Amino acid sequence: MKIRKLVVWTVGVAVFSWNAQAQSQAPADPAVDACKSTGLLALQERSPEITDLVLDMESLAVSKADTKVGDVPVKTVVLGEAYISRKQQTGKPDRFVCLLGEKGKVLLTFFTA
């Protein structure tokens, strides 16, 4: 009986470990990459001391959309938390929203504390 529990526990740990590795090695989402690069540029235009934008991949929600803002089609919405680095110091996370239109074009990136 003890051997059976040990085998079940070992298999469970192996499956969990494999699943965690698979998630961490997943290919980057082009929508997330576009939001990060565009968001960083927009932040640096307002505050040149900003050096980096780190998106919290565990908090991200990438949702396909089929809606419009006015007459502009919105195809993807990215929500999550981001850490804004200023002069190599990173503070608490900011919430962000990123809207993407046709062909992955970033329409809006909004950050809030």
N, C-alpha and C positions, 0 to 999 in steps of 0.2 A: 504494500500500500504506500509506503514512504517513497519507494522508487517511482511509482506511478505519479505521485504528486510532484516529485522532483523533475520528471520528464515533462509534465504539463507546464510547470513553472518555467523550465528552460526554453521550451518551444514558445511560450508566451513572450518571454523577454526577447528572444531572437526575432519574432515577428514584429514586436514593437520597435526594436532597434532598426530593423530593415525599413519599416515604414517611416521612421524619423529621418533616416538617411535619404530615402527617396524624395521626401518632401523638401529637404534642405538642398537637394541637388536639382530641383525642378528648374526648367528653363525660365528665364526672366520673361515677364509679360511685357510686350511692346507698349501697352497702354500705361503701365506703371513707369517704365523707362521714360516715356514721353512726358508724363506728369512731373517726374522728378527733375528732368533737365529743364523743362520750361519753367517750373516753379522756382528752381534755383536762380535762373536768369532774371526772373521777375523780382525776386527778393533782393538780388544783388544790385539791380537798378535803383531800388529805393534805399538800400543800406549796403554800401560797398564793403563794410567790415564782415559781412556774412561770407564764410569760407566753404560751407558744405551744407547739404540737406540730406539727412539720413531718414529714410522711410522705415517705419516699424512693420516689417513684413508680416508679423503675426496679427497685427491689427487691421490689415488691409482687407477691404471688400471691393472686388471688381465686379460690377454688374452691367450686363448688356441692357441697353435701353432702346426704345423706339418712340421717342417723344420729341417735342420741339420747345425751344425757348423763343418766343416770337415766331419768326419764320425760319429759324436756324435749327436744323436737325441735330439731336443729341443721340449718339449711338452707344456711349459707354460712360459710366459714372464710377469714379474711384474715390472711396472714403477711407480714412485711416488716421494714424498718428504719425507725426514727423518731428524730428529733432533738428533744430536750426543751430548750426555751429557758427559762433562769432569769435573770431580771433582764437581759434582752436579750443574754445570752451563751449560745451553743449549744455543747455538748460533743460527745463522740463519740456515734455512733449506738447506740441500744438496739434489741434485737430485740423484736418484739411479735406477739402472737396475739390475734385478735378473733373471737369466735364470735357469729353472728347466728341468731336463730330465725325463727319464722313472722312474716310481715309486716315483715321487716327489723329486728326488735327486737334490740338488742345485749344479749347474755346475759353476755359476759365480755370484758374487755380486759385483757391481761396484758403487762407490760413487764419486760424483764430486761437487765441491762448485759452 
